[in-house]
Amino acid sequence: MGDANGVAAEAERFAIGISFGNTSSSIARISPEGKAEVIANEEGDRQIPSILSYIDGEEYHGTQAKAQLIRNSSNTVAYFRDYLGKEFKSIDPTPAHASAHPQQSESTVAFTIRDTASEKPNTVTVSEITTRHLRRLKQSASDFLGKQVNAAVITVPTDFTDAQREALVAAAKEAGIDVLQLIHEPVAAVMAYDARPEATVTDKLVVVADLGGTRSDVAVVACRGGMYTILATAHDYELGGASLDQIIIDHFAKEFVKKHKTDPREDARGLAKLKLEGEGTRKALSLSANAQLSIESLAAGIDYGSTINRTRFELLSSKVFAQFTGLIEQVVKKAELDVLDIDEVIFSGGASHTPKIAQLAQNIFPETTTILAPSTNLSAINPSELAARGAAFQASLVQEFDHEDVEQSIHPMVTVTPHLTKAIGVEFTSGSETSFQPLIASETALPARRIAQYSVPKEGGDVLVRVCEGSRDIKVTKPEPKPKQEKPADDEDSDFSDDEDEDEEIREIVWKTEKPVAELAVKGVKAGGKVEVMVHVNPDLGLQIAVREVGGQTAVRGAINGSA
Amino acid sequence: MAAVQVVNVQLPALPSGWSAEKDFKPVGALSGATQRNLEPVGPHFLAHARRKRHNRTFSEDDRLQAQQNVKKTEEESDGEISEDEDPMMLNREAKDWKSQDHYAVLGLSRYRWRATPEQIKRAHRKKVLRHHPDKKAASGHRDENDSFFKCIQIATELLLDPARRRQFDSVDEAADASAKGKFYKVWGPCFEAEGRFSIKQPVPQFGNEDSTQEEVENFYNFWYNFDSWRTFEYLDEDVPDDGESRDQKRHTEKKNANARRKRKNEDVARLRELVDEALAQDERIKKFRQQARAGKDAKRKAKEEEAQRLKDEKEAKKAAEEKAKKDAEEAAKAEREKNKKNKEAAKNAAKKNKRVLKGSVKEVNYFADGEASASQVDSVLNDVELIMGKIDVDELAALAEKLTIAGKDGAAVKAAYTSEAQRLVDAGKLKAGEVKVFA
């Protein structure tokens, strides 16, 4: 690329989506056909480890750098994303145990590494490391696309502070990336699904379980008319793929000790080897029922090879799995919801490939809930790619916008919006009873408008449209003891979590009218006709309601003034 | 965004009598809204932003105001877990983990067995942030002593494992509350602490002086049938793990099992004693017993009174009955006597009347002129006898009176007899022709 090209690129913006993870990063873009695709780097990796390593002044990145954790750990920087923009006293150095250790450097965090050809180590701040990492990502994308990438949408966890955001934007700028917007990881994951051409806009409540390498974040997201609101989040900074790797490591290490009387975990290099290979074994177990592990010279010069099957791994990991599912249950509770309210569970992040976790989640949620994970749903998107795809989609949307335009759009004056506390709907009859049918769900951002058509009594005539606020109750009924009926899904994995003796309670959602808001009459409806109801809610909680017979000419309209 | 959805439910018919101007009637308003942050992503949000920005500019002030009202989804860092760290504790060796107070290590000694896993996790995180060896290195400590960090890790690992946490809680003496001093204030926490071992939850409260008898009885029943999960594995001697000395391993295991059993039995006995002691001192039990006794006395008294009343009533009834019987008897006797007298009087009267009857015919000389012949006398007397036999007492009296009035007038006497005979014939008591003289 020549200089002239660079000037041209300055004028023309070319944006990609970046998912910058603590463990690994991904880059994605929207192809000209409108499909999101994740870009492989020059080594063919789509999940690029967020690791940099230096040998004799040469920089290694991604998988190559990861391999250096064994022999060159002190000059290898890993798991640095969460240190960015933080003070030293508030960081957790645990993940960086087997790599370059974080240190205090003025007000920020730094690493002491030999990143040049000279023997003398340098102190490199975490911002600088991030810049170098992003530069490599940008380079990979540019090489793949044959076009200079100069802008990006980057995903961040929901608990990223303003200082962290600023630090990230500054580091990206250093790397020549213009950050159009930082978006939240769970929302990016939801959007990756919603941006598929076959997806339709529906009102739904989604749990996004982002199970990463070193940490897990779960969020409840309300999708209302294509707009997203995070209702609750939960984080576990010590739970992730690494917790599962640890189980594999311990398993093989014990086996090794039994045979050779030395513990490979006591030796830093042995442990690093186990970690690297164990992770590979764990990933292989997600795809096949058996996986191998073979390490040359694991400890005391002994070569080691063994296999593990999935059942054994799942048995050993049951406690860790319970922590994952516990986190999911916790966030649902925190959002003051019930598992019955959740329409979708999206599994995102590398550890989501583990089949058992999704299966356990399936047991928590009712059968109507869609579990989007590779092991439970064939149309699920690769969980590791969700965040990057969502970011790429957003990048394609805001690419044409001015900076100022984007900034204004993401300004709290725009984003902070009143949300309905209770669902709005109409009363309908079923038999002799009247019950409630929601039309606008709770937690819908205002203003909102919904239109629906309803049937009328068979003989037609005058009908009443009663617009109400409704609330949902969980009705619990105990079935009378009857011969046991096992769900087919339980049969296959009843090795743990089987509570066969207990009669399961039947829990269902029951809507009931809370408060009537308005009544409208439609007169002389034809037999077999339909009535269309339009409800519009203003941000000040004012309402406009219009009701008409489908195909009819005149409509009954009314308005209620808002309070605030 | 406002696509029409078709809902397959039936709207109700308009109730009769419903009317409103222009067929619209507002009856309420919406309840309040929650301020939340929309995620600024996706095409629908951008449309929303465009709409919203259309006629607005905003200042930093607005921005802050708006942000302040947002309902928090990210929780703030925890201020609750802050305890001073005992310098002695910081110097602990990780290998003595059995004797360490895991809750104190994590700064949770205020909560102990009440600490939730969430709290433990947060406390752990907080401690890690402070005591990580790398942090120490940064602040100039070059001694590489990370033993307290290891203590933290051990404590967390142990407390987050429910089984091992129970084992530790089982022998966590710091959580025990001793029972000395003021009764309710002391026994309450004591039993609350003991209650942490209960399989059945919730555990009934010790209560206070106002507790009802049922509550107190419930409480002691619960404690006398206490089902405890307390175990003593934590105090086990370490089992040699090297696989060399199998016998010794088995010996230690056996010893451990025995020790556990012994401790468990001792614990059960201890708890039993504790409950006994509490029960013995419990003023409420005495109070209830007194109340019960007072109640019983009152009951007995009432019962006796009732019996007395019944007895009195019975006696009175009996007396009344006797009196009535006696009265009736006397009345009957009097009646009888009266009847007898009447009868006699009637008899006498009849006799007298009969004499009058017979006398009257005799007076008139048997209707003969001169000396009456025997047959004449006979026939007259026969008829008189006949009439007398058919006539009753009252008629007899009436007839006697007529005859007395008639006196010696033979015709009148005969007429009286004739009319009487005629009357008797009419009444069917006499056959016509039976009487001869008075026919």
Chai-1 contact restraints between the chains, C-beta under 6 A:
chainA,res_idxA,chainB,res_idxB,connection_type,confidence,min_distance_angstrom,max_distance_angstrom,comment,restraint_id
A,D92,B,V128,contact,1.0,0.0,6.0,A-B,restraint_1
A,D92,B,L129,contact,1.0,0.0,6.0,A-B,restraint_2
A,P93,B,H132,contact,1.0,0.0,6.0,A-B,restraint_3
A,P93,B,D134,contact,1.0,0.0,6.0,A-B,restraint_4
A,H101,B,D134,contact,1.0,0.0,6.0,A-B,restraint_5
A,Q103,B,A138,contact,1.0,0.0,6.0,A-B,restraint_6
A,Q104,B,A138,contact,1.0,0.0,6.0,A-B,restraint_7
A,D159,B,E74,contact,1.0,0.0,6.0,A-B,restraint_8
A,I183,B,V41,contact,1.0,0.0,6.0,A-B,restraint_9
A,V187,B,E39,contact,1.0,0.0,6.0,A-B,restraint_10
A,V187,B,V41,contact,1.0,0.0,6.0,A-B,restraint_11
A,M191,B,V41,contact,1.0,0.0,6.0,A-B,restraint_12
A,M191,B,G42,contact,1.0,0.0,6.0,A-B,restraint_13
A,G225,B,M1,contact,1.0,0.0,6.0,A-B,restraint_14
A,G226,B,G42,contact,1.0,0.0,6.0,A-B,restraint_15
A,G226,B,H44,contact,1.0,0.0,6.0,A-B,restraint_16
A,M227,B,L38,contact,1.0,0.0,6.0,A-B,restraint_17
A,M227,B,H44,contact,1.0,0.0,6.0,A-B,restraint_18
A,M227,B,F45,contact,1.0,0.0,6.0,A-B,restraint_19
A,Y228,B,E39,contact,1.0,0.0,6.0,A-B,restraint_20
A,T229,B,R36,contact,1.0,0.0,6.0,A-B,restraint_21
A,T229,B,L38,contact,1.0,0.0,6.0,A-B,restraint_22
A,I230,B,T73,contact,1.0,0.0,6.0,A-B,restraint_23
A,A232,B,T73,contact,1.0,0.0,6.0,A-B,restraint_24
A,T233,B,T73,contact,1.0,0.0,6.0,A-B,restraint_25
A,Q394,B,V41,contact,1.0,0.0,6.0,A-B,restraint_26
A,Q408,B,R53,contact,1.0,0.0,6.0,A-B,restraint_27
A,S409,B,A49,contact,1.0,0.0,6.0,A-B,restraint_28
A,I410,B,P40,contact,1.0,0.0,6.0,A-B,restraint_29
A,P412,B,R63,contact,1.0,0.0,6.0,A-B,restraint_30
A,P412,B,A66,contact,1.0,0.0,6.0,A-B,restraint_31
A,P412,B,Q67,contact,1.0,0.0,6.0,A-B,restraint_32
A,M413,B,F58,contact,1.0,0.0,6.0,A-B,restraint_33
A,M413,B,D62,contact,1.0,0.0,6.0,A-B,restraint_34
A,M413,B,A66,contact,1.0,0.0,6.0,A-B,restraint_35
A,V414,B,A49,contact,1.0,0.0,6.0,A-B,restraint_36
A,V414,B,K52,contact,1.0,0.0,6.0,A-B,restraint_37
A,T415,B,N37,contact,1.0,0.0,6.0,A-B,restraint_38
A,T415,B,L38,contact,1.0,0.0,6.0,A-B,restraint_39
A,T415,B,P40,contact,1.0,0.0,6.0,A-B,restraint_40
A,V416,B,Q35,contact,1.0,0.0,6.0,A-B,restraint_41
A,V416,B,N37,contact,1.0,0.0,6.0,A-B,restraint_42
A,V416,B,A66,contact,1.0,0.0,6.0,A-B,restraint_43
A,V416,B,V70,contact,1.0,0.0,6.0,A-B,restraint_44
A,T417,B,L38,contact,1.0,0.0,6.0,A-B,restraint_45
A,P418,B,A33,contact,1.0,0.0,6.0,A-B,restraint_46
A,H419,B,A33,contact,1.0,0.0,6.0,A-B,restraint_47
A,H419,B,T34,contact,1.0,0.0,6.0,A-B,restraint_48
A,H419,B,R36,contact,1.0,0.0,6.0,A-B,restraint_49
A,T421,B,S31,contact,1.0,0.0,6.0,A-B,restraint_50
A,T421,B,T34,contact,1.0,0.0,6.0,A-B,restraint_51
A,K422,B,S31,contact,1.0,0.0,6.0,A-B,restraint_52
A,F428,B,V9,contact,1.0,0.0,6.0,A-B,restraint_53
A,F428,B,Q10,contact,1.0,0.0,6.0,A-B,restraint_54
A,F428,B,L11,contact,1.0,0.0,6.0,A-B,restraint_55
A,T429,B,Q10,contact,1.0,0.0,6.0,A-B,restraint_56
A,T429,B,P12,contact,1.0,0.0,6.0,A-B,restraint_57
A,T434,B,P12,contact,1.0,0.0,6.0,A-B,restraint_58
A,Q437,B,V9,contact,1.0,0.0,6.0,A-B,restraint_59
A,A445,B,L38,contact,1.0,0.0,6.0,A-B,restraint_60
A,R449,B,A2,contact,1.0,0.0,6.0,A-B,restraint_61
A,I451,B,A2,contact,1.0,0.0,6.0,A-B,restraint_62
A,I451,B,V4,contact,1.0,0.0,6.0,A-B,restraint_63
A,A452,B,Q5,contact,1.0,0.0,6.0,A-B,restraint_64
A,A452,B,V7,contact,1.0,0.0,6.0,A-B,restraint_65
A,Q453,B,V6,contact,1.0,0.0,6.0,A-B,restraint_66
A,Y454,B,V7,contact,1.0,0.0,6.0,A-B,restraint_67
A,Y454,B,L11,contact,1.0,0.0,6.0,A-B,restraint_68
A,S455,B,Q10,contact,1.0,0.0,6.0,A-B,restraint_69
A,V456,B,L11,contact,1.0,0.0,6.0,A-B,restraint_70
A,P457,B,A13,contact,1.0,0.0,6.0,A-B,restraint_71
A,D462,B,L14,contact,1.0,0.0,6.0,A-B,restraint_72
A,V463,B,L11,contact,1.0,0.0,6.0,A-B,restraint_73
A,V463,B,A13,contact,1.0,0.0,6.0,A-B,restraint_74
A,V463,B,L14,contact,1.0,0.0,6.0,A-B,restraint_75
A,L464,B,P12,contact,1.0,0.0,6.0,A-B,restraint_76
A,L464,B,L14,contact,1.0,0.0,6.0,A-B,restraint_77
A,K515,B,G28,contact,1.0,0.0,6.0,A-B,restraint_78
A,P516,B,V27,contact,1.0,0.0,6.0,A-B,restraint_79
A,P516,B,G28,contact,1.0,0.0,6.0,A-B,restraint_80
A,V517,B,G28,contact,1.0,0.0,6.0,A-B,restraint_81
A,A518,B,P26,contact,1.0,0.0,6.0,A-B,restraint_82
A,E519,B,K25,contact,1.0,0.0,6.0,A-B,restraint_83
A,L520,B,F24,contact,1.0,0.0,6.0,A-B,restraint_84
A,A521,B,L14,contact,1.0,0.0,6.0,A-B,restraint_85
A,A521,B,D23,contact,1.0,0.0,6.0,A-B,restraint_86
A,V531,B,L11,contact,1.0,0.0,6.0,A-B,restraint_87
A,L541,B,L30,contact,1.0,0.0,6.0,A-B,restraint_88
A,V556,B,D23,contact,1.0,0.0,6.0,A-B,restraint_89
A,V556,B,F24,contact,1.0,0.0,6.0,A-B,restraint_90
A,G558,B,F24,contact,1.0,0.0,6.0,A-B,restraint_91
A,I560,B,P26,contact,1.0,0.0,6.0,A-B,restraint_92
A,S563,B,A29,contact,1.0,0.0,6.0,A-B,restraint_93
